[in-house]
Amino acid sequence: GAPAGGDGPTTGKRMLEQDFSNDSPMSYEEKRELCANMNKLPGKKLGSVVQIVHDRNPKILQQNGEDPDEIEIDIDRIDAATLRYLENFVREALSKNSKKKAKP
């Protein structure tokens, strides 16, 4: 079998189509973990997450009334395929992040 990691970096477009193919529903635990991990992302990556969610489920993003810069993502309303994509995205972002140790 081929290695799970695939063959080096995939181009953005192809990766997108591939990763939305997994739409198995997420358990409550998995969603909680995804939320926790999203909170660890650096701002630029978080921006990408917001963009992905917005492209796939434009009605979900809610601006926080008190703080317009803060965006609430209602994770329970995101479709499973997007959640699975985000799970991979966040995992990769965090593993890249931890490899080059951020200065405290």
N, C-alpha and C positions, 0 to 999 in steps of 0.2 A: 504493500500500500504506500501511497505517497505520504510524506510527512505532513502533519497537521498544519505546520506553519506555512505551507504553500511555497511558491518559488520566488522568494525575495519580495521587494515592494510591489504591490499591485498599483496600477494607475487608478486615480480617483474614481473615474467613471465606472470601470469594471467592478471595482470593489463595492460601489454602491449597489449595483444590480445584484451582485452575489449575496450581499449580506442581508438583504431584505427578504431572502427566501425562507429563512427560519422564522416561523410564526407560532412556535409552540408557546402556549400561555405561560406567564410568569407567576410564580407563587408569591404570596405576600412577603415571605422572607427575601426572595430574590429582588423584589421591588425595593424593599427596605435597604438592602445592600447596595443596589444601584443608586438610590438616593444618597446614601452615605458617601459612596465613591464620587458621585458627581460633585458633592460639596468639597472634595479634596482637589478638584481640578483647578489648574491655573486659569486666570480670566479668559485668555485667548481660546483655550480649549472649551471652556464653558460657553463661550460665544458660538462655537461650532455646534455644540449640543443644541443650543437654543435654535440655531438656524435649521438643523436637521428636523427637530420637532416641528418647527414652524412650517417647513416645506411639506412635511407629511401630514400634519394635523393642525392646520392654521387656527382652528377655533380654540385650541387648548390653552395657549399661552394667555395668562392673565397678568396685566400689570398691577402691581401692588399700589393701592390708592395712596398710601402714605409715602412711598418711595418709588418714584417712577423708574429709577434705575434697577430696582429689584424686580425680577420677573418670577412669578409663581408658575411652576410647571405642575399641572395636575396629572401625576403619573398614572393614576387609575384610568384616565381617559385616553391614554396613548395606546395605539394598537400594538399587538404583540410583536409584529415584525419590526416595528420601530424600536420597541424596548430591547429586543434581542440585538439589533444593530447597535444601539447605544451601549449595551452591556459590553460588546466587543470593543467599541470605540473607547469607552472609559478605561477598560482593562488595559488596552494598548497604551493609551495616553499615560496612565499611571505607571506602567512598567517602564516606559521610556523615561518618565520623570524620575523614578527612583534610581534608574541606572546612573544618570548624571546627578549626583547628590546635590540637591539644592542647598545654597547657603542658608543657614538658620537666620 
